[in-house]
Amino acid sequence: MDNNTMRIPKKSKLKGDDGTRVISIRIRVELLEKIDAIACEAERSRNELINMIFENSVDKIIIE
């Protein structure tokens, strides 16, 4: 490499680089219908609503 060149690494375009991960869960149809109804009423995506539910609930779990 000569003195006039500079190496710049490419920005990573891998999924999950935004701090999120894709997961898969099994959920009862009735519960999913409730989530979808709330998401529609709140004008939010299902994903956004589920994340809000998780963020609000995860710290309130007590293991007995």
N, CA and C of each residue as an Amber inpcrd file, in Angstrom:
protein
   192
   0.8520000  -1.1760000   0.0000000   0.0000000   0.0000000   0.0000000
   0.8990000   1.2410000   0.0000000   0.5900000   2.1440000  -0.8920000
   1.3940000   3.3670000  -0.9290000   0.8090000   4.4010000   0.0360000
   1.4750000   5.5070000   0.1760000   1.0660000   6.5310000   1.1440000
  -0.2040000   7.2760000   0.7450000  -0.6700000   7.1100000  -0.4950000
  -1.8560000   7.8250000  -0.9610000  -3.1330000   6.9810000  -0.8520000
  -3.0350000   5.7860000  -0.3210000  -4.2220000   4.9410000  -0.1910000
  -4.6320000   4.8060000   1.2620000  -5.9070000   4.6730000   1.4430000
  -6.4430000   4.4900000   2.7760000  -7.4640000   3.3570000   2.7140000
  -7.3630000   2.4050000   3.6060000  -8.3160000   1.2960000   3.6350000
  -9.4820000   1.6520000   4.5480000 -10.6720000   1.5060000   4.0210000
 -11.8790000   1.7500000   4.7930000 -12.7130000   0.4760000   4.7290000
 -12.9580000  -0.1650000   5.8710000 -13.7600000  -1.3960000   5.8370000
 -15.2020000  -1.1000000   5.4470000 -15.8160000  -2.0320000   4.7250000
 -17.2130000  -1.8790000   4.3590000 -18.0690000  -1.9870000   5.6050000
 -19.1600000  -1.2540000   5.6020000 -20.1070000  -1.3260000   6.7000000
 -20.7920000  -2.6850000   6.6390000 -20.8590000  -3.3470000   7.7560000
 -21.4760000  -4.6680000   7.8090000 -22.9630000  -4.5620000   7.5230000
 -23.4540000  -5.4310000   6.6650000 -24.8680000  -5.4340000   6.3280000
 -25.5380000  -6.7090000   6.8270000 -24.9360000  -7.3370000   7.8290000
 -25.5010000  -8.5620000   8.3630000 -26.7560000  -8.2640000   9.1610000
 -27.7480000  -9.1450000   9.0590000 -28.9620000  -8.9840000   9.8520000
 -28.5920000  -9.0500000  11.3200000 -29.2670000  -8.2430000  12.1130000
 -29.0140000  -8.2470000  13.5420000 -27.9790000  -7.2280000  13.9710000
 -27.3390000  -6.5610000  13.0200000 -26.3360000  -5.5620000  13.3840000
 -26.9550000  -4.3270000  14.0300000 -28.2850000  -4.2520000  14.0260000
 -28.9500000  -3.1160000  14.6630000 -29.2920000  -3.4150000  16.1210000
 -28.7190000  -4.4970000  16.6560000 -28.9470000  -4.8550000  18.0540000
 -30.1620000  -5.7450000  18.2520000 -30.7880000  -6.1810000  17.1770000
 -31.9430000  -7.0590000  17.2890000 -31.6130000  -8.4360000  16.7390000
 -32.4290000  -9.4030000  17.1170000 -32.2970000 -10.7630000  16.6040000
 -33.6720000 -11.2610000  16.2090000 -33.7260000 -12.0920000  15.2040000
 -34.9700000 -12.7150000  14.7770000 -35.1350000 -14.0150000  15.5510000
 -36.3200000 -14.2070000  16.1380000 -36.6130000 -15.4380000  16.8560000
 -37.9340000 -15.9990000  16.3380000 -38.1890000 -17.2270000  16.6910000
 -39.4440000 -17.8650000  16.3320000 -40.0760000 -18.4210000  17.5950000
 -41.3760000 -18.1750000  17.7700000 -42.0810000 -18.7150000  18.9330000
 -43.3860000 -19.3520000  18.4830000 -43.8800000 -20.2630000  19.3070000
 -45.1990000 -20.8440000  19.0810000 -46.1550000 -20.1110000  20.0110000
 -47.3120000 -19.7240000  19.4900000 -48.2690000 -18.9480000  20.2720000
 -49.6790000 -19.4040000  19.9130000 -50.5400000 -19.4450000  20.9020000
 -51.9220000 -19.8450000  20.6430000 -52.6080000 -18.8520000  19.7210000
 -53.4570000 -19.3720000  18.8550000 -54.1540000 -18.5460000  17.8680000
 -54.9520000 -17.4390000  18.5560000 -55.6240000 -17.7740000  19.6420000
 -56.4470000 -16.7910000  20.3490000 -55.6080000 -15.6230000  20.8670000
 -54.4280000 -15.9230000  21.3810000 -53.5470000 -14.8740000  21.8870000
 -53.0340000 -14.0100000  20.7380000 -52.6750000 -14.6420000  19.6420000
 -52.2040000 -13.8850000  18.4780000 -53.2990000 -12.9680000  17.9370000
 -54.5300000 -13.4380000  17.9450000 -55.6450000 -12.6020000  17.4890000
 -55.8140000 -11.3830000  18.3840000 -55.6540000 -11.5620000  19.6900000
 -55.7380000 -10.4310000  20.6220000 -54.6150000  -9.4290000  20.3610000
 -53.4050000  -9.9540000  20.1620000 -52.2510000  -9.0840000  19.8820000
 -52.4690000  -8.3150000  18.5860000 -52.9430000  -9.0100000  17.5650000
 -53.2010000  -8.3450000  16.2770000 -54.2670000  -7.2650000  16.3960000
 -55.3050000  -7.5240000  17.1770000 -56.3710000  -6.5380000  17.3620000
 -55.8400000  -5.2830000  18.0640000 -55.0330000  -5.4930000  19.1020000
 -54.4520000  -4.3520000  19.8240000 -53.5100000  -3.5770000  18.9110000
 -52.6940000  -4.2940000  18.1500000 -51.7500000  -3.6400000  17.2370000
 -52.4940000  -2.7960000  16.2110000 -53.5810000  -3.3340000  15.6940000
 -54.3810000  -2.5980000  14.7090000 -54.9800000  -1.3380000  15.3310000
 -55.5650000  -1.4850000  16.5040000 -56.1780000  -0.3430000  17.1840000
 -55.1500000   0.7310000  17.5300000 -53.9530000   0.2870000  17.9270000
 -52.8950000   1.2300000  18.3180000 -52.1020000   1.7460000  17.1200000
 -52.4510000   1.2420000  15.9240000 -51.7280000   1.6080000  14.6980000
 -50.2330000   1.3420000  14.8400000 -49.9150000   0.1510000  15.3580000
 -48.5360000  -0.3170000  15.5290000 -48.3950000  -1.6400000  14.7920000
 -47.1790000  -2.0050000  14.4610000 -46.9650000  -3.3170000  13.8750000
 -47.0300000  -4.3650000  14.9760000 -47.3070000  -5.5920000  14.5940000
 -47.3120000  -6.6930000  15.5590000 -45.9630000  -6.7730000  16.2530000
 -44.8870000  -6.6730000  15.4840000 -43.5370000  -6.7470000  16.0440000
 -43.3000000  -5.6480000  17.0750000 -43.6940000  -4.4340000  16.7260000
 -43.4980000  -3.3080000  17.6460000 -44.2810000  -3.5230000  18.9410000
 -45.5240000  -3.9870000  18.8170000 -46.3420000  -4.2200000  19.9990000
 -45.7590000  -5.3270000  20.8700000 -45.3430000  -6.4360000  20.2630000
 -44.7720000  -7.5310000  21.0400000 -43.5100000  -7.0740000  21.7640000
 -42.6810000  -6.2810000  21.1100000 -41.4900000  -5.7490000  21.7790000
 -41.8690000  -4.8620000  22.9570000 -42.9140000  -4.0550000  22.7920000
 -43.3690000  -3.1960000  23.8850000 -43.8660000  -4.0460000  25.0590000
 -44.6010000  -5.1040000  24.7500000 -45.0940000  -5.9940000  25.7970000
 -43.9190000  -6.6360000  26.5390000 -42.9540000  -7.1580000  25.7910000
 -41.7830000  -7.7840000  26.4150000 -41.0150000  -6.7960000  27.2820000
 -40.7500000  -5.6060000  26.7440000 -39.9780000  -4.6160000  27.4890000
 -40.6910000  -4.2130000  28.7760000 -42.0000000  -4.1420000  28.7340000
 -42.7710000  -3.7510000  29.9070000 -42.8840000  -4.8820000  30.9260000
 -42.7680000  -6.1160000  30.4740000 -43.0560000  -7.2600000  31.3430000
 -41.8360000  -8.0020000  31.8650000 -40.7640000  -8.0290000  31.1280000
 -39.6530000  -8.9150000  31.4670000 -39.0450000  -8.6160000  32.8480000
 -38.9940000  -7.3870000  33.2540000 -38.4220000  -7.0380000  34.5530000
 -39.3890000  -7.2760000  35.7080000 -40.6310000  -7.6030000  35.3840000
 -41.6330000  -7.8290000  36.4300000 -41.7900000  -9.3050000  36.7520000
 -41.0240000 -10.1690000  36.1030000 -41.1310000 -11.6080000  36.3260000
 -40.4420000 -11.9890000  37.6260000 -41.1430000 -12.7720000  38.4200000
 -40.5740000 -13.3090000  39.6650000 -40.6080000 -14.8250000  39.5620000
 -39.4520000 -15.4460000  39.7100000 -39.3460000 -16.8910000  39.6710000
 -39.5400000 -17.4160000  41.0830000 -40.4950000 -18.3160000  41.2820000
 -40.7590000 -18.8600000  42.6180000 -40.3960000 -20.3190000  42.6690000
